[in-house]
Amino acid sequence: MTRHLLPAARPSAARPALPSNGWRLSILGAAAALTLGLASADASAFALGPLRVQSALGEPLRAEIDVTEMAANEAEGLKINIATAEAFKNAGIPYNAALGDVKATLQRRAGGQYVVRLAGNRPLNDPFIDLLLEANGASGRIVRDYTVLLDPPATRQAAAAPVTPIAPQIATPVE
């Protein structure tokens, strides 16, 4: 039985040359990717960084989130808030009723950097709480999930207490 090789599998001394417009297609593809990349930069004109908790267990929530990216005109119309209980349910995240009074405000620091400040009135008694934050602005809607970790007050105070070095005392021998 003889096996016949398919045309693509036949060994040949000379491979067929690529079409002369092959390099044009790759340049066109690179230009399209660059254009799409630049267009998507406007779509994500707002981004949030990590959450920094400033309160302890049993205290009302005080926290900050750095705004890592924001278009110049975005700050004026931006609305940031804690998501509704239904949004938590739809996301499969348990809703804590203590988050009901937490206010999220966009503030500008002296250096020009924006920050989202979270402040509540009800004490948080769970060591960790899932938080769903919504931001609506000119560039669209962003929903971000954070986990708030709360240390016990004694641990937080011990970490915040400054350590003062004690000068060594040298005893002089008595003669």
Salt bridges, closest charged atoms under 4 A:
GLU59 OE1 - ARG62 NH1 3.75
GLU64 OE1 - ARG52 NH2 2.95
GLU64 OE1 - ARG109 NH2 2.71
GLU64 OE2 - ARG117 NH1 2.04
ASP66 OD2 - ARG52 NH1 2.92
ASP66 OD1 - ARG109 NH1 3.41
GLU134 OE2 - ARG141 NH2 2.71
